[in-house]
């Protein structure tokens, strides 16, 4: 099962690497994202992550030789541009239409959220929606949102998720 860590920290990779198979550097508040992303990639590549991704800026991800990019749901239309740069593309989705469009445009993987209650993310869509989507698309689906326990991870797995993503679980 894919264990996908989402982090804005540059100094907790030892902890993250013990549990995660993939990691994305996401920091929506720093004015120094490009500098920090370069440092993050350098540090993250010292570990055995399957993939190290950056968030939203696919041009920067290409320039810095990240394995891929995690696009927001508002960036779905940019999937072909990121793919043209040779990047592995993960896209955030929140409903079936977004997931189907991401698949049609060539995404490699999607996150689907929020599965469970999580701060500031609205009403959870739940495990039933995850299971239903698994029957509709062929892309790997990464459950996201409120996943903080091993029991939740198992429930996502049993609902058809190829993996899970979290911030809090890895900290």
C-alpha positions as CSV (number, residue, x, y, z in Angstrom):
1,X,0.0,0.0,0.0
2,X,1.3,3.5,-0.9
3,X,2.0,5.6,2.1
4,X,2.2,9.2,0.9
5,X,3.4,11.9,3.3
6,X,2.5,15.5,2.8
7,X,4.8,17.9,4.6
8,X,6.0,21.4,4.8
9,X,8.9,20.6,7.1
10,X,12.5,20.4,6.1
11,X,13.8,18.7,9.2
12,X,11.5,15.7,10.0
13,X,12.4,13.4,7.1
14,X,13.9,10.9,9.5
15,X,10.5,10.4,11.0
16,X,8.6,10.5,7.7
17,X,10.9,8.0,6.0
18,X,10.2,5.4,8.6
19,X,6.5,5.2,7.5
20,X,6.2,6.8,4.0
21,X,6.9,5.4,0.6
22,X,6.3,8.7,-1.2
23,X,6.6,12.3,0.0
24,X,5.5,15.7,-1.3
25,X,6.8,19.1,-0.2
26,X,3.9,21.4,0.2
27,X,4.2,24.8,1.9
28,X,1.5,27.3,0.9
29,X,2.8,30.1,3.2
30,X,6.5,30.6,2.6
31,X,7.7,33.2,0.1
32,X,10.8,31.0,-0.3
33,X,9.2,27.9,-1.8
34,X,11.7,27.5,-4.6
35,X,14.7,27.7,-2.3
36,X,13.1,25.4,0.3
37,X,12.0,22.9,-2.4
38,X,15.6,22.6,-3.6
39,X,16.8,21.9,-0.1
40,X,13.9,19.5,0.5
41,X,14.7,17.5,-2.6
42,X,18.3,17.3,-1.7
43,X,17.5,16.0,1.8
44,X,14.6,13.7,0.7
45,X,16.8,12.0,-2.0
46,X,19.0,10.7,0.8
47,X,16.1,8.4,1.8
48,X,14.6,5.4,0.0
49,X,11.3,7.1,-1.0
50,X,9.8,5.7,-4.2
51,X,9.0,9.2,-5.3
52,X,9.7,12.7,-4.1
53,X,7.3,15.3,-5.4
54,X,6.7,19.1,-5.3
55,X,3.4,20.8,-5.0
56,X,1.6,22.8,-7.7
57,X,4.6,24.3,-9.6
58,X,5.4,21.7,-12.3
59,X,7.9,23.9,-14.0
60,X,9.9,24.1,-10.8
61,X,9.5,20.4,-10.2
62,X,11.0,19.8,-13.7
63,X,13.8,22.3,-13.2
64,X,14.8,20.8,-9.8
65,X,14.5,17.2,-11.1
66,X,11.8,16.1,-8.7
67,X,10.2,12.8,-9.6
68,X,6.8,14.5,-10.0
69,X,4.2,17.0,-9.1
70,X,1.1,17.1,-7.0
71,X,-1.4,19.4,-8.7
72,X,-4.4,20.9,-6.9
73,X,-7.9,20.2,-8.2
74,X,-7.9,23.7,-9.7
75,X,-4.9,22.6,-11.8
76,X,-6.5,19.5,-13.4
77,X,-6.3,21.1,-16.9
78,X,-2.5,21.4,-16.5
79,X,-1.9,17.7,-16.3
80,X,-0.8,17.4,-20.0
81,X,1.8,20.2,-19.5
82,X,3.3,18.4,-16.5
83,X,3.3,15.1,-18.3
84,X,5.0,16.7,-21.3
85,X,7.9,17.5,-18.9
86,X,8.2,13.9,-18.0
87,X,6.8,14.3,-14.5
88,X,4.8,11.7,-12.5
89,X,1.5,13.5,-11.8
90,X,-0.7,13.2,-8.8
91,X,-3.9,15.3,-8.7
92,X,-6.2,16.2,-5.8
93,X,-9.8,15.3,-6.5
94,X,-13.0,15.7,-4.5
95,X,-15.7,14.2,-6.7
96,X,-16.2,11.7,-9.5
97,X,-16.1,14.3,-12.3
98,X,-12.7,15.6,-11.2
99,X,-11.3,12.0,-10.9
100,X,-12.6,11.1,-14.3
101,X,-11.2,14.2,-15.9
102,X,-7.8,13.6,-14.2
103,X,-7.8,10.1,-15.6
104,X,-8.7,11.4,-19.1
105,X,-6.0,14.0,-19.1
106,X,-3.3,11.5,-18.2
107,X,-2.7,11.7,-14.4
108,X,-0.8,8.9,-12.9
109,X,-2.6,8.9,-9.6
110,X,-5.2,10.8,-7.7
111,X,-5.9,11.7,-4.1
112,X,-9.5,11.6,-3.2
113,X,-10.7,13.6,-0.2
114,X,-11.7,14.2,2.5
115,X,-12.4,10.6,3.5
116,X,-12.6,11.3,7.2
117,X,-13.2,14.4,9.3
118,X,-10.3,16.8,9.0
119,X,-9.8,20.5,10.0
120,X,-11.2,23.0,7.5
121,X,-12.0,20.5,4.7
122,X,-15.7,20.3,4.9
123,X,-18.0,17.3,5.2
124,X,-16.2,14.0,4.7
125,X,-17.1,12.0,1.6
126,X,-16.6,8.7,3.5
127,X,-15.4,5.2,2.7
128,X,-18.5,4.4,0.6
129,X,-17.6,7.2,-1.9
130,X,-14.0,5.8,-2.0
131,X,-15.3,2.3,-2.8
132,X,-17.7,3.6,-5.5
133,X,-14.9,5.6,-7.2
134,X,-12.7,2.5,-7.2
135,X,-15.2,0.9,-9.4
136,X,-15.3,3.8,-11.9
137,X,-11.7,4.7,-12.6
138,X,-8.6,2.6,-13.2
139,X,-6.0,5.1,-11.7
140,X,-4.5,4.4,-8.3
141,X,-6.6,6.2,-5.7
142,X,-4.9,7.6,-2.7
143,X,-7.3,8.2,0.2
144,X,-6.8,11.6,1.9
145,X,-8.3,13.5,4.7
146,X,-8.3,12.8,8.4
147,X,-6.2,9.6,8.2
148,X,-4.4,9.4,11.5
149,X,-4.7,5.8,12.7
150,X,-3.8,2.3,11.4
151,X,-7.5,1.3,11.6
152,X,-8.4,4.1,9.2
153,X,-5.6,3.0,6.8
154,X,-7.0,-0.5,6.9
155,X,-10.5,0.7,6.3
156,X,-9.3,2.7,3.2
157,X,-7.4,-0.4,1.9
158,X,-10.6,-2.5,2.3
159,X,-12.5,0.2,0.4
160,X,-10.3,-0.1,-2.6
161,X,-7.7,2.6,-2.1
162,X,-4.2,1.9,-3.5
163,X,-2.8,3.9,-0.6
164,X,-3.3,6.8,1.8
165,X,-1.9,10.3,2.2
166,X,-1.7,12.2,5.4
167,X,0.0,15.1,7.1
168,X,-0.7,14.2,10.7
169,X,-0.1,10.4,10.5
170,X,3.6,10.9,9.6
171,X,4.4,13.5,12.3
